[in-house]
Amino acid sequence: MKMIIYSCLCVFLLSCGNSTTENPSEEAVADMVETNNKKTTAIAETRHGIQVYNFEGLDEALLQHKNDTTYVINFWATWCKPCVKEMPYFEKMGKTYAEEKVKVVFVSLDFPDRLEPLVVPFIKKNKLESEVVLLDDDDANSWIPKVSEKWQGAIPATLIYNADERAFFERSFTYEELEKEVQSILNKS
């Protein structure tokens, strides 16, 4: 009886190996792996009405556009006084230059558990109209240099870019200084 079961099992296993489907090319396999990795590493979800990203998700969603818009990405936190002080300048920039396709995005570096008790009320109290997202990625040593090799990790920090130009600033701005930098990027395009 054991011999019959063993023989049937061998025939079954051998027949499974005679598939007529083609094996995918190395390139196809690499594409599948890359797509699968993006699905598992690029995280974006909405919490309390705010998009929350890990760095891969943020990078894909906001930091690598190659279109006709100029992006002003400001890294901030509710506990950072210089960040809070300059936010009205960014808001004004977004409104003033909206027709020139300038988009302001505030990337909060507050801890994720502070989103509901601090960040959401801050947005409402200050009537922020620009997009606000939260970066939930505690491996700052790996993602900070990906934003800019110049960035040492201090905030406020701002990335201004479009399809043609990219500039990074690890400092706070007055409205005039911010406008000068945005104009510089716009004029080079």
Secondary structure by P-SEA (a helix, b strand, c coil): caaaaaaaaaaaaaaaaccccccccaaaaaaaaaaaaaaacbbbbbcccbbbbcaaaaaacccccccccccbbbbbccccaaaaaaaaaaaaaaaaacccbbbbbbbbccccccccccaaaaaaaaccccbbbbbcccccccccccccccccccccbbbbbcccbbbbbcccccaaaaaaaaaaaaaac
